Amino acid sequence: MHSNTKQGFAPIAAIIIALLVIGGGAYGIKKAMDKKASKENRPAESGMPVPGTDTKEKEVFMGPTTLQTKLSEQNASGQGGQAMLVQTGTSTVRIIVNLVGKPPLEPQPAHIHLGSCPNPGAVKYPLTNIDKGASITDIPNLTLSQLISELPLAINVHKSVADLKTYVACGDIVAEEKKEAGTSSAMPVPGTDTPEMIASKEWKVTYTSQGFSPKTITVKKGDMAVFENKTGKSASVASDEHPTHTIYPEFDQYKTEQRGKTEFRFVFEKVGTWKYHDHLNSTMTGTVIVE
Ligand SMILES: [Cu+2]
């Protein structure tokens, strides 16, 4: 009896310890997964788009906070629109700028400036150049509340790299959370009042030594694909055919300011089936179907 009790104790203690370890491990894994989830964007995770299901950025993250900034036309540019500022994790703010009204073919620099429109001050946070009316920027180590504490700030869009002095659109960031219902919130935009067309999506393609994944993505016209090079080697995403890239000549990382970067962002404005490759390793291929 006595020895039985002793023998029985050891396995029970072992089970308790095991449970504690498993529990602790699971907590750690969950934390890691939460972190990971916050870094990845939804389209890449969910794979193919489901027509009709409008997956908004704000549904992706726990406790999202979104600010909406109206960008007003400056200097009779014919361009205006909006910026969405979304907290996409514990310490990243994503800024999605969409302009409507005859976007020029050349990239347009944009920044968050100190101060207010129409004459904001120094650049506080540079944004991704606006390409054909759209740009997405992730600012790490920043929260929306921190950003709000730094107000007044303004989002300002410049005419071109060559003509930074001419402002084409500007909007003061306001610390008012975007209301769920009023997606359009009656934002007047030059030349249009269809705010629906503003919501463009971002699709992630990861490039590893195994190739591009997903190998084929189906996007909507105006959506942005983000090609992330995780091969550890130089790569350059380019439209077929190698080496001339004439099928979709604009779709060529090397020709953009993102040349040599590990991330290539491109907005697909042409409907069609676009095969591409890594120009530095042309056996690695993928396809973007633009509907
Ligand atoms: Cu090539």
Residues whose N, C-alpha, C, O or C-beta is under 5 A from the ligand:
A	BS01	CU	A238 H242 P243 H279
